[in-house]
Amino acid sequence: MPFALCWRLHENSSRHRHASDATSVPTNNRSNKVSYNRKPTLKDDELDPSLAEVSRTVIGCAIEIHKTLGPGFDRSVYENALAHELRKHEVDFGLRHTFPVEYDGEKVGEHAVSFYVDERFVVQVLAEDRDVTGFDRDSLRAQLRAADLDLGLIINFHRRRLRDGLVRVLNPDRIDSIRGHQHDEDDDDYEDEEDE
């Protein structure tokens, strides 16, 4: 196999591998992308339709911003552009919103998110020359649990293709209540990757 082809296959497989996928088994599909077996995700038709609609609007806004600005700016530039787009689309949001973190009934701190959208989900904006990591996902998942929210989006605008930096993270506690069964502490990897 020529070196260039080997390198391209290696790049693709490492780009799609995440820290949380350490036990995943790669499988090749017809498009030559490497995919990984993941734990179950929430299907779009299981998500509240109004929540799915507003999340699609946010993703559409992010795509438009990325097409216009491209990668390379500071995070605040993308946050301001996304705030502008959300206002244009009449989406209710809070910018740089903070949530309290409680432990045993006592407030022990706060956590901040880039956007609190429609009082229903959060968006974390990144502008870093790296892939979205397992730590990013775990951090957002913890924030979703603390705020008792269903959905979070991580948008890393510093990717050549936005879909490589766009990840949807779901709160497993809330998903299980939607499905009507109890959450198993070992089954913590509910997440989806969104495509453009």
LUMMAR-572381 format. One line per field, with one value per residue (C-alpha): residue in three letters; residue number from 0; x, y negated, z negated. Coordinates in nm, 4 decimals, padded with zeros to 6 digits. Layout:
REM LUMMAR-572381
r = [ALA:...]
k = [NUM:...]
px = [X:...]
py = [Y:...]
pz = [Z:...]
***
This chain:
REM LUMMAR-572381
r = [MET:PRO:PHE:ALA:LEU:CYS:TRP:ARG:LEU:HIS:GLU:ASN:SER:SER:ARG:HIS:ARG:HIS:ALA:SER:ASP:ALA:THR:SER:VAL:PRO:THR:ASN:ASN:ARG:SER:ASN:LYS:VAL:SER:TYR:ASN:ARG:LYS:PRO:THR:LEU:LYS:ASP:ASP:GLU:LEU:ASP:PRO:SER:LEU:ALA:GLU:VAL:SER:ARG:THR:VAL:ILE:GLY:CYS:ALA:ILE:GLU:ILE:HIS:LYS:THR:LEU:GLY:PRO:GLY:PHE:ASP:ARG:SER:VAL:TYR:GLU:ASN:ALA:LEU:ALA:HIS:GLU:LEU:ARG:LYS:HIS:GLU:VAL:ASP:PHE:GLY:LEU:ARG:HIS:THR:PHE:PRO:VAL:GLU:TYR:ASP:GLY:GLU:LYS:VAL:GLY:GLU:HIS:ALA:VAL:SER:PHE:TYR:VAL:ASP:GLU:ARG:PHE:VAL:VAL:GLN:VAL:LEU:ALA:GLU:ASP:ARG:ASP:VAL:THR:GLY:PHE:ASP:ARG:ASP:SER:LEU:ARG:ALA:GLN:LEU:ARG:ALA:ALA:ASP:LEU:ASP:LEU:GLY:LEU:ILE:ILE:ASN:PHE:HIS:ARG:ARG:ARG:LEU:ARG:ASP:GLY:LEU:VAL:ARG:VAL:LEU:ASN:PRO:ASP:ARG:ILE:ASP:SER:ILE:ARG:GLY:HIS:GLN:HIS:ASP:GLU:ASP:ASP:ASP:ASP:TYR:GLU:ASP:GLU:GLU:ASP:GLU]
k = [0:1:2:3:4:5:6:7:8:9:10:11:12:13:14:15:16:17:18:19:20:21:22:23:24:25:26:27:28:29:30:31:32:33:34:35:36:37:38:39:40:41:42:43:44:45:46:47:48:49:50:51:52:53:54:55:56:57:58:59:60:61:62:63:64:65:66:67:68:69:70:71:72:73:74:75:76:77:78:79:80:81:82:83:84:85:86:87:88:89:90:91:92:93:94:95:96:97:98:99:100:101:102:103:104:105:106:107:108:109:110:111:112:113:114:115:116:117:118:119:120:121:122:123:124:125:126:127:128:129:130:131:132:133:134:135:136:137:138:139:140:141:142:143:144:145:146:147:148:149:150:151:152:153:154:155:156:157:158:159:160:161:162:163:164:165:166:167:168:169:170:171:172:173:174:175:176:177:178:179:180:181:182:183:184:185:186:187:188:189:190:191:192:193:194:195]
px = [00.0000:00.1492:00.2701:00.0282:-00.2713:-00.1522:-00.1081:-00.4540:-00.6156:-00.4226:-00.5281:-00.8932:-00.8876:-00.7143:-00.9345:-01.2504:-01.1159:-01.1907:-01.0667:-01.4093:-01.3845:-01.0866:-01.2800:-01.4514:-01.3789:-01.3172:-01.5311:-01.4849:-01.7870:-01.8188:-01.7158:-01.3688:-01.4334:-01.3570:-01.6508:-01.6690:-01.9288:-02.0797:-02.3212:-02.6810:-02.7735:-03.1034:-03.2646:-03.3835:-03.7464:-03.7074:-03.5908:-03.8559:-03.9427:-03.9126:-03.5713:-03.4566:-03.5763:-03.3951:-03.0764:-03.0924:-03.1299:-02.8186:-02.6240:-02.7418:-02.6236:-02.2848:-02.2502:-02.3267:-02.0700:-01.8051:-01.8709:-01.8323:-01.5498:-01.3719:-01.1311:-00.8628:-01.0327:-01.0560:-01.3457:-01.5075:-01.5406:-01.7379:-01.9462:-02.0385:-02.1172:-02.3339:-02.5153:-02.5826:-02.7159:-02.9353:-03.0884:-03.1565:-03.3356:-03.5241:-03.3790:-03.3858:-03.0409:-02.8108:-02.4467:-02.1746:-02.4392:-02.3435:-02.5118:-02.4691:-02.3116:-02.4555:-02.3275:-02.5328:-02.7764:-02.5051:-02.3757:-02.0093:-01.9340:-02.0481:-01.9838:-02.0115:-02.1228:-02.0917:-02.4683:-02.7815:-03.0316:-03.4083:-03.3709:-03.3371:-02.9822:-02.6272:-02.3701:-01.9985:-01.7998:-01.4351:-01.1791:-00.8862:-00.6642:-00.7523:-01.0252:-01.3087:-01.1825:-01.3363:-01.2622:-01.4713:-01.7587:-01.7316:-01.7189:-02.0299:-02.2079:-02.1350:-02.2707:-02.5871:-02.6390:-02.5784:-02.8270:-03.0715:-03.0753:-03.1189:-02.8790:-02.5502:-02.3563:-01.9819:-01.8864:-01.5151:-01.4907:-01.1168:-01.1630:-01.1272:-01.4639:-01.7094:-01.8593:-01.5235:-01.5685:-01.9421:-02.0523:-02.3912:-02.3745:-02.6787:-02.7510:-02.7965:-03.0057:-03.2614:-03.2541:-03.3385:-03.6328:-03.7587:-03.7286:-03.8740:-03.5890:-03.3225:-02.9718:-02.6827:-02.3723:-02.1491:-02.3484:-02.2348:-02.1547:-02.4692:-02.3456:-02.3820:-02.1658:-02.3551:-02.2742:-02.3142]
py = [00.0000:-00.3418:-00.5544:-00.8421:-00.6067:-00.4459:-00.7888:-00.9050:-00.5948:-00.6482:-01.0150:-00.9214:-00.6529:-00.8711:-01.1724:-00.9769:-00.8077:-00.9762:-00.9134:-00.7790:-00.5276:-00.3413:-00.0156:-00.0670:00.1640:00.0004:00.1170:00.0141:-00.0909:-00.1524:-00.5184:-00.4196:-00.6108:-00.4271:-00.4143:-00.2824:-00.0773:-00.3065:-00.2713:-00.3559:-00.7115:-00.8895:-00.8884:-01.2204:-01.1070:-01.0377:-01.3943:-01.6574:-01.7982:-02.1623:-02.0912:-01.9119:-02.2060:-02.4736:-02.2629:-02.2312:-02.6101:-02.6583:-02.4115:-02.5896:-02.9216:-02.7681:-02.6314:-02.9733:-03.1399:-02.8826:-02.9197:-03.2974:-03.3363:-03.0018:-02.8860:-03.0993:-03.3605:-03.3808:-03.2121:-03.5475:-03.6285:-03.3081:-03.3612:-03.7117:-03.5895:-03.3077:-03.5538:-03.7722:-03.4770:-03.3540:-03.7021:-03.7061:-03.3713:-03.4936:-03.2205:-03.2983:-03.2592:-03.3694:-03.4422:-03.3200:-03.1810:-03.0356:-02.7504:-02.6633:-02.3299:-02.1658:-01.8798:-01.7254:-02.0177:-02.2826:-02.5124:-02.4236:-02.6243:-02.7440:-02.6440:-02.8628:-02.7773:-02.9838:-02.9790:-02.8751:-02.8358:-02.8534:-02.7662:-02.4040:-02.3232:-02.4539:-02.5266:-02.5275:-02.7209:-02.6330:-02.7814:-02.5487:-02.3653:-02.0199:-01.7606:-01.7634:-01.5325:-01.2899:-01.5463:-01.8065:-01.5586:-01.4533:-01.8148:-01.9061:-01.5911:-01.6888:-02.0378:-01.8908:-01.6772:-01.9706:-02.1888:-01.8988:-01.9589:-01.7116:-01.8331:-02.0096:-02.1016:-02.1456:-02.3557:-02.3902:-02.6535:-02.5990:-02.2937:-02.3002:-02.1243:-02.2270:-01.8798:-01.7593:-01.9986:-01.9576:-01.7134:-01.6635:-01.5414:-01.4008:-01.3739:-01.0004:-01.0675:-01.2636:-01.0212:-00.7321:-00.9241:-00.9859:-00.6146:-00.5196:-00.3158:-00.3695:-00.4906:-00.2481:-00.4332:-00.2268:-00.3273:-00.6870:-00.7388:-00.8786:-01.1104:-01.1805:-01.3526:-01.5895:-01.6314:-01.9445]
pz = [00.0000:00.0945:-00.1966:-00.1225:-00.1302:-00.4564:-00.6147:-00.5018:-00.6507:-00.9750:-00.9863:-00.9384:-01.2050:-01.4650:-01.3892:-01.4629:-01.7752:-02.1063:-02.4587:-02.5530:-02.2661:-02.4143:-02.4267:-02.0926:-01.8042:-01.4649:-01.1767:-00.8154:-00.6166:-00.2429:-00.2624:-00.3941:-00.7147:-01.0326:-01.2710:-01.6234:-01.8020:-02.0620:-02.3443:-02.2567:-02.1675:-02.1776:-01.8342:-01.6950:-01.7083:-02.0835:-02.1511:-02.2216:-01.8743:-01.9849:-02.1407:-01.8251:-01.6140:-01.8148:-01.8244:-01.4437:-01.4241:-01.6397:-01.4255:-01.1096:-01.2542:-01.3389:-00.9862:-00.8371:-01.0653:-00.9789:-00.6048:-00.6333:-00.8869:-00.8651:-01.1368:-01.3021:-01.5202:-01.8990:-02.0737:-02.1586:-01.7860:-01.7279:-02.0424:-01.9273:-01.5759:-01.7132:-01.9423:-01.6369:-01.4347:-01.7207:-01.7564:-01.3803:-01.4145:-01.7245:-01.9455:-02.3183:-02.4784:-02.7564:-02.6730:-02.9150:-03.1484:-03.4883:-03.6733:-04.0422:-04.1328:-04.4432:-04.6519:-04.9313:-04.9164:-04.9446:-04.6704:-04.6171:-04.3051:-03.9665:-03.6097:-03.3028:-02.9507:-02.6351:-02.5677:-02.7527:-02.4697:-02.5034:-02.8746:-02.7573:-02.6503:-02.6499:-02.3823:-02.4553:-02.1938:-02.1332:-01.8951:-01.9489:-01.7022:-01.8349:-01.8259:-02.0765:-02.3512:-02.5946:-02.8655:-02.6770:-02.6545:-03.0192:-03.1319:-02.9336:-03.0503:-03.4147:-03.3457:-03.1945:-03.5030:-03.7391:-03.5492:-03.4879:-03.1107:-02.8236:-02.5585:-02.5040:-02.1918:-02.1630:-01.8620:-01.7841:-01.5114:-01.4646:-01.2425:-00.8650:-00.8382:-01.1089:-01.1306:-01.2673:-01.5610:-01.6213:-01.8906:-02.0528:-02.4137:-02.5881:-02.9605:-03.0293:-03.3412:-03.1393:-02.8467:-03.0735:-03.2199:-02.8645:-02.7890:-03.1284:-03.2784:-03.5415:-03.4519:-03.5030:-03.6292:-03.3970:-03.0881:-03.0567:-02.6897:-02.5356:-02.2643:-01.8983:-01.6436:-01.4190:-01.0516:-00.8405]
***
